[in-house]
């Protein structure tokens, strides 16, 4: 009887672990230059309504028409941006991306929308959007919130070079506004929006009507401005369990992706420092990225290339000083310091000791 109880208890524990834990990601995160195919939700119906052939247009731009049936599949951002620009010309619609987005909804962002809906207030919802959109929807989306106490701005840039992409920018603006309005129960009010596009005066009037706010065109980046007081708006659909479970899963996925990116860059730095070839340009080239993209990838997770260099310098310095008879000036040179005094100051900042004191201790 006792043995049976132990087996039952062990089985219950295993089931509990299975319920609360995942051995790995439920799905792969989009890779560099990709987005979830959910961005094309409604594309087929909208194109048909305009008299076009969606499958032909997709195939023409190297996209498998089957992605329309699988919103969680991953597609190339550059191909989508080019296709939207093509549709703009094909249908003589300078606001194609905006018109398409007007037929869509905030659920396009999938699990990110779910955690935003479950957040306790708008500030937490926006923080979740910033933190998890690059993980679950597209790593090319880099967002930040700037709050000066009076007005706040949600800003974003695209990490990859997508070429001319006004239509994709229009779609992104509408979808993010839809998300903010949805999670706030339609209480969110934008004071203005800005983007880099330069629409005609006639199109600008329509854009302002569709977005429901003033528009600042020809701006250096995309942003939504609003009263900072809105950040404290409670979310009517707040749910602590959903917020913690979905947010926890996305957080683990974010850490997994972060570790992969950081370890690749860290591995390069560790090998390049002693060789005297450590440079962000070389690292980006080794990883098949542009410098700008590498910087944005690291910045999205709170990292900078200089942080990795500093980290590896400290680790290698400790090894060289404790495990080799290498002269201190040579240690400094190997770590990329032009002068031994510069190395000495850095080492004391790391350890509270001079290199000589550390070696003797």
C-alpha positions as CSV (number, residue, x, y, z in Angstrom):
1,X,0.0,0.0,0.0
2,X,2.8,2.4,0.9
3,X,4.6,1.5,-2.3
4,X,1.4,2.2,-4.3
5,X,1.1,5.6,-2.6
6,X,4.7,6.5,-3.4
7,X,4.1,5.6,-7.1
8,X,0.9,7.6,-7.2
9,X,2.7,10.6,-5.6
10,X,5.6,10.3,-8.0
11,X,3.2,10.1,-11.0
12,X,1.4,13.3,-9.7
13,X,4.7,15.1,-9.4
14,X,5.6,14.1,-12.9
15,X,2.3,15.4,-14.2
16,X,2.7,18.6,-12.2
17,X,6.2,19.1,-13.7
18,X,4.8,18.5,-17.2
19,X,2.1,21.0,-16.6
20,X,4.3,23.8,-15.3
21,X,7.4,23.2,-17.4
22,X,8.4,22.8,-21.0
23,X,11.5,20.9,-22.1
24,X,12.0,23.4,-24.9
25,X,10.4,26.0,-27.0
26,X,7.0,25.1,-28.5
27,X,8.2,26.5,-31.8
28,X,11.3,28.1,-33.2
29,X,11.7,31.9,-32.9
30,X,12.0,33.8,-36.2
31,X,15.6,34.1,-37.3
32,X,17.3,37.3,-38.4
33,X,15.5,38.9,-41.2
34,X,12.3,37.0,-40.6
35,X,8.8,37.6,-39.3
36,X,5.8,35.5,-38.5
37,X,3.5,34.9,-41.5
38,X,0.6,36.3,-39.3
39,X,1.4,39.7,-40.8
40,X,-0.3,38.4,-44.0
41,X,-3.5,37.6,-42.3
42,X,-6.4,38.8,-44.5
43,X,-3.9,39.5,-47.4
44,X,-5.6,37.0,-49.6
45,X,-9.1,38.3,-49.2
46,X,-8.0,41.9,-49.5
47,X,-6.1,41.3,-52.7
48,X,-8.9,39.4,-54.2
49,X,-11.3,42.2,-53.4
50,X,-9.0,44.5,-55.3
51,X,-9.1,42.1,-58.3
52,X,-5.7,40.6,-57.8
53,X,-4.4,37.0,-57.5
54,X,-2.8,36.6,-54.1
55,X,-1.1,33.2,-54.8
56,X,0.5,34.6,-58.0
57,X,1.7,37.7,-56.2
58,X,3.2,35.6,-53.3
59,X,4.9,33.3,-55.7
60,X,6.2,36.2,-57.7
61,X,8.0,37.4,-54.6
62,X,9.4,34.0,-53.6
63,X,6.9,33.3,-50.9
64,X,5.1,29.9,-50.6
65,X,1.3,30.5,-50.8
66,X,1.0,27.9,-48.1
67,X,2.2,30.4,-45.6
68,X,-1.3,32.0,-45.7
69,X,-2.6,28.9,-43.9
70,X,0.1,28.9,-41.3
71,X,0.4,32.2,-39.4
72,X,3.2,30.8,-37.2
73,X,5.5,30.0,-40.1
74,X,8.4,32.4,-40.7
75,X,8.9,34.5,-43.8
76,X,11.5,37.0,-45.0
77,X,10.8,40.6,-44.0
78,X,12.5,41.9,-47.1
79,X,10.2,39.8,-49.4
80,X,7.1,41.0,-47.5
81,X,8.2,44.7,-47.8
82,X,8.9,44.3,-51.5
83,X,5.5,42.6,-52.1
84,X,3.6,45.4,-50.3
85,X,5.4,48.0,-52.4
86,X,4.5,46.0,-55.5
87,X,0.8,45.8,-54.5
88,X,0.8,49.5,-53.9
89,X,1.8,50.1,-57.5
90,X,-0.3,47.3,-58.9
91,X,-3.5,48.6,-57.3
92,X,-2.6,52.2,-57.6
93,X,-2.9,52.5,-53.8
94,X,-0.3,54.6,-52.1
95,X,-1.6,53.5,-48.7
96,X,-1.9,49.8,-49.4
97,X,-0.1,48.8,-46.1
98,X,-2.5,51.0,-44.1
99,X,-5.6,49.8,-45.9
100,X,-4.5,46.1,-45.3
101,X,-3.8,46.7,-41.6
102,X,-7.3,48.3,-41.2
103,X,-8.8,44.9,-42.1
104,X,-6.6,43.2,-39.5
105,X,-6.5,43.1,-35.7
106,X,-4.1,43.1,-32.7
107,X,-4.1,39.3,-32.5
108,X,-1.6,39.3,-35.4
109,X,1.1,39.5,-32.7
110,X,-0.1,36.2,-31.2
111,X,1.4,35.3,-27.8
112,X,2.7,38.9,-27.4
113,X,-0.8,40.2,-27.6
114,X,-1.9,37.6,-25.1
115,X,0.6,38.7,-22.5
116,X,-0.1,42.4,-23.2
117,X,-3.9,41.8,-22.6
118,X,-3.1,40.1,-19.3
119,X,-0.8,42.8,-18.1
120,X,-1.9,44.8,-15.0
121,X,-1.5,48.2,-16.6
122,X,-0.6,49.9,-19.9
123,X,3.0,50.5,-18.8
124,X,3.5,46.7,-18.2
125,X,1.7,45.9,-21.5
126,X,4.1,48.2,-23.4
127,X,7.1,46.8,-21.5
128,X,6.0,43.3,-22.6
129,X,5.6,44.5,-26.2
130,X,9.1,45.9,-26.2
131,X,10.6,42.8,-24.6
132,X,8.9,40.0,-26.4
133,X,7.9,41.3,-29.9
134,X,11.5,40.8,-31.2
135,X,11.5,37.2,-29.7
136,X,8.1,35.9,-30.8
137,X,7.2,38.0,-33.9
138,X,10.3,39.4,-35.6
139,X,13.8,40.1,-34.3
140,X,13.9,43.1,-36.7
141,X,11.5,45.1,-34.6
142,X,13.4,47.1,-32.0
143,X,11.2,49.2,-29.7
144,X,11.8,51.5,-26.8
145,X,9.6,53.6,-24.5
146,X,10.7,57.2,-23.7
147,X,8.9,58.7,-20.7
148,X,9.7,62.3,-19.6
149,X,6.9,62.5,-17.1
150,X,4.6,64.6,-19.3
151,X,4.6,63.0,-22.7
152,X,5.7,59.5,-23.6
153,X,6.9,58.0,-26.9
154,X,6.9,54.5,-28.1
155,X,9.6,54.4,-30.7
156,X,10.7,51.6,-33.0
157,X,13.2,50.9,-35.8
158,X,13.7,48.0,-38.2
159,X,17.1,46.4,-37.7
160,X,17.5,45.1,-41.2
161,X,17.8,47.0,-44.4
162,X,14.5,46.4,-46.2
163,X,15.0,49.0,-48.9
164,X,12.0,51.2,-49.7
165,X,9.3,50.0,-47.3
166,X,6.7,52.7,-46.7
167,X,3.8,50.2,-46.9
168,X,5.3,47.9,-44.3
169,X,5.8,51.0,-42.1
170,X,2.2,52.0,-42.5
171,X,1.0,48.5,-41.6
172,X,3.3,48.4,-38.5
173,X,2.0,51.8,-37.3
174,X,-1.7,50.7,-37.6
175,X,-1.1,47.3,-35.9
176,X,0.7,48.8,-32.9
177,X,-2.0,51.4,-32.5
178,X,-4.6,48.7,-32.7
179,X,-2.8,46.7,-30.0
180,X,-2.5,49.7,-27.6
181,X,-6.2,50.5,-28.1
182,X,-7.3,46.9,-27.7
183,X,-5.5,46.2,-24.5
184,X,-6.6,49.6,-23.0
185,X,-10.3,49.0,-23.8
186,X,-10.2,51.8,-26.4
187,X,-9.0,54.3,-23.8
188,X,-5.6,54.9,-25.4
189,X,-5.4,58.1,-27.3
190,X,-2.4,59.0,-29.4
191,X,-1.4,62.7,-29.4
192,X,0.4,62.2,-32.7
193,X,2.4,59.6,-34.7
194,X,5.4,60.0,-36.9
195,X,7.1,58.0,-39.6
196,X,9.6,58.4,-42.4
197,X,7.2,58.3,-45.3
198,X,6.4,61.4,-47.3
199,X,2.7,61.1,-48.4
200,X,1.0,63.6,-50.6
201,X,-1.3,66.2,-48.8
202,X,-4.3,64.3,-49.9
203,X,-3.0,61.0,-48.6
204,X,-2.0,62.6,-45.4
205,X,-5.6,63.6,-44.7
206,X,-6.7,60.0,-45.2
207,X,-3.8,58.7,-43.0
208,X,-4.8,60.9,-40.1
209,X,-8.5,59.8,-40.5
210,X,-7.5,56.1,-40.5
211,X,-5.1,56.4,-37.6
212,X,-7.3,58.8,-35.7
213,X,-4.5,61.2,-34.8
214,X,-2.2,63.9,-36.1
215,X,0.7,62.7,-38.3
216,X,4.3,63.9,-38.5
217,X,5.7,62.7,-41.9
218,X,9.3,62.7,-43.1
219,X,10.5,61.9,-39.5
220,X,13.8,60.0,-38.9
221,X,12.0,57.1,-37.3
222,X,8.6,55.7,-36.3
223,X,6.9,56.7,-33.0
224,X,3.6,57.1,-31.2
225,X,3.3,60.1,-28.8
226,X,0.8,60.1,-26.0
227,X,0.3,61.4,-22.5
228,X,2.5,59.7,-20.0
229,X,-0.5,59.5,-17.6
230,X,-2.0,56.8,-19.8
231,X,0.8,54.5,-18.7
232,X,-1.0,54.0,-15.4
233,X,-4.3,52.9,-17.1
234,X,-5.4,49.5,-15.6
235,X,-6.0,46.8,-18.1
236,X,-9.6,45.4,-17.8
237,X,-8.5,42.0,-19.1
238,X,-5.6,41.7,-16.6
239,X,-4.9,38.2,-15.5
240,X,-2.0,37.4,-13.2
241,X,-1.9,33.7,-14.1
242,X,-1.8,34.3,-17.9
243,X,0.6,37.2,-17.5
244,X,3.1,35.1,-15.5
245,X,2.7,31.9,-17.5
246,X,2.9,33.4,-21.0
247,X,5.4,36.1,-20.0
248,X,7.5,33.4,-18.2
249,X,7.5,31.3,-21.4
250,X,8.4,34.2,-23.6
251,X,11.1,35.3,-21.1
252,X,12.7,31.9,-21.2
253,X,12.6,32.0,-25.0
254,X,14.2,35.4,-24.9
255,X,16.9,34.2,-22.7
256,X,17.5,31.2,-24.9
257,X,17.9,33.5,-28.0
258,X,20.0,36.0,-26.0
259,X,22.4,33.3,-24.8
260,X,22.8,32.0,-28.4
261,X,23.6,35.5,-29.8
262,X,25.8,36.4,-26.8
263,X,27.7,33.2,-26.9
264,X,28.5,33.5,-30.5
265,X,29.8,37.1,-30.1
266,X,31.5,36.2,-26.8
267,X,33.3,33.3,-28.5
268,X,34.6,35.6,-31.3
269,X,35.8,38.2,-28.8
270,X,37.6,35.6,-26.7
271,X,39.5,34.3,-29.6
272,X,40.2,37.6,-31.3
273,X,41.5,39.6,-28.3
274,X,44.8,37.7,-28.0
275,X,45.2,37.7,-31.7
276,X,44.8,41.5,-31.8
277,X,42.0,41.3,-34.4
278,X,39.0,42.1,-32.1
279,X,36.7,44.5,-33.9
280,X,32.9,44.7,-34.2
281,X,33.2,44.8,-38.0
282,X,35.0,41.5,-38.0
283,X,32.6,40.0,-35.5
284,X,29.6,41.0,-37.6
285,X,31.2,39.7,-40.7
286,X,31.9,36.3,-38.9
287,X,28.3,36.1,-37.9
288,X,26.9,37.0,-41.4
289,X,25.4,40.3,-40.2
290,X,25.9,44.0,-40.8
291,X,27.4,46.0,-37.9
292,X,24.1,47.8,-37.4
293,X,22.2,44.5,-37.2
294,X,24.6,43.0,-34.7
295,X,24.4,46.1,-32.6
296,X,20.6,46.1,-32.6
297,X,20.5,42.3,-31.9
298,X,22.7,42.8,-28.8
299,X,21.0,46.0,-27.7
300,X,17.6,44.3,-27.8
301,X,18.8,42.1,-25.0
302,X,20.5,44.8,-23.0
303,X,24.0,44.1,-24.4
304,X,26.6,46.1,-26.2
305,X,29.7,44.8,-28.0
306,X,31.9,46.8,-25.7
307,X,30.4,45.0,-22.7
308,X,31.4,41.6,-24.2
309,X,34.9,42.9,-24.8
310,X,35.2,44.2,-21.3
311,X,33.9,40.9,-19.9
312,X,36.4,38.8,-21.8
313,X,39.3,41.2,-21.0
314,X,38.7,40.7,-17.3
315,X,38.4,36.9,-17.6
316,X,41.5,36.6,-19.8
317,X,43.4,39.0,-17.5
318,X,42.7,36.8,-14.5
319,X,43.9,33.7,-16.3
320,X,47.1,35.3,-17.7
321,X,48.0,36.8,-14.3
322,X,47.3,33.7,-12.2
323,X,48.2,30.9,-14.6
324,X,51.1,32.2,-16.7
325,X,54.4,34.0,-16.0
326,X,53.5,36.5,-18.8
327,X,54.8,40.0,-18.0
328,X,52.1,42.5,-17.1
329,X,52.9,44.8,-20.1
330,X,52.5,41.8,-22.4
331,X,49.1,40.9,-20.8
332,X,48.0,44.5,-21.4
333,X,49.1,44.3,-25.1
334,X,47.3,41.0,-25.6
335,X,44.1,42.4,-24.3
336,X,44.3,45.4,-26.7
337,X,45.5,48.1,-24.3
338,X,47.9,50.6,-25.8
339,X,49.4,51.4,-22.4
340,X,50.0,49.3,-19.3
341,X,48.6,52.1,-17.2
342,X,45.2,51.9,-19.0
343,X,45.1,48.2,-18.3
344,X,46.0,48.8,-14.7
345,X,43.1,51.2,-14.2
346,X,40.7,48.8,-15.8
347,X,41.9,45.8,-13.8
348,X,41.6,47.8,-10.5
349,X,38.0,48.7,-11.5
350,X,37.2,45.0,-12.0
351,X,38.9,43.6,-8.9
352,X,39.8,46.4,-6.5
353,X,43.5,45.3,-6.9
354,X,46.3,46.2,-9.2
355,X,47.5,43.4,-11.6
356,X,50.6,43.0,-9.5
357,X,48.7,42.7,-6.2
358,X,46.3,40.2,-7.8
359,X,49.2,38.0,-9.1
360,X,51.0,38.1,-5.7
361,X,47.8,37.2,-3.9
